[in-house]
Amino acid sequence: MATQSEKQTNRRDFLYVATGAVGAVGAAAVAWPLIDQMNPDASVLALASIEFDLSSVGVGESVTIKWRGFPVFVRHRTPEEIEEARAVPLDALKDPETDAQRVKEGHEEWLIMIANCTHLGCVPVGEAGEYDGWFCPCHGSHYDTAGRIRKGPAPKNLVVPEYQFLSDTVVQIG
């Protein structure tokens, strides 16, 4: 003969569920400060993007600004520098990238790059080296007028950060 058994809920079952719920809330209360402390500091968030007025930079001049703790080169290139950068064949480059890929369309005269050598993070010297671009004196990396590595131990071109032109004279980096 088959018997039917019904599960009766009792106080002990309630205590198991209540203890588990209190334990879960307690674990979340302990974990929250540990996870929250990994969020970026307010000073870092303030530097997430910056706006820079380009009107003070003349043709053929460079300035170095700070963004997210990194130096950033802003170069107002001459027409000769632009033509020189466009004339370089891609097979002559260690890290092939055209000049057009490194600048914004309609603003080709402005070159914006993070000013850290891709070899060991040194800051290259502007308007120097064999290609009239940038030269890293620490280990001898030479970059051309588009910030592309041409000679030396650096494996990659100078990094172009995300940026956009808000107007003809204001750029937002980040």
HELIX and SHEET records of a PDB file:
HELIX    1   1 ARG A   11  ASP A   36  1                                  26    
HELIX    2   2 ALA A   42  ALA A   46  1                                   5    
HELIX    3   3 LEU A   54  SER A   56  5                                   3    
HELIX    4   4 PRO A   79  ARG A   86  1                                   8    
HELIX    5   5 LEU A   90  ALA A   92  5                                   3    
HELIX    6   6 ASP A   99  ARG A  102  1                                   4    
SHEET    1   A 3 ILE A  50  ASP A  53  0                                        
SHEET    2   A 3 VAL A 170  ILE A 173 -1                                        
SHEET    3   A 3 TYR A 163  PHE A 165 -1                                        
SHEET    1   B 3 SER A  62  TRP A  67  0                                        
SHEET    2   B 3 PHE A  70  HIS A  76 -1                                        
SHEET    3   B 3 TRP A 110  ILE A 114 -1                                        
SHEET    1   C 4 VAL A 125  ALA A 128  0                                        
SHEET    2   C 4 GLY A 133  CYS A 136 -1                                        
SHEET    3   C 4 SER A 141  TYR A 143 -1                                        
SHEET    4   C 4 ILE A 149  LYS A 151 -1                                        
END                                                                             
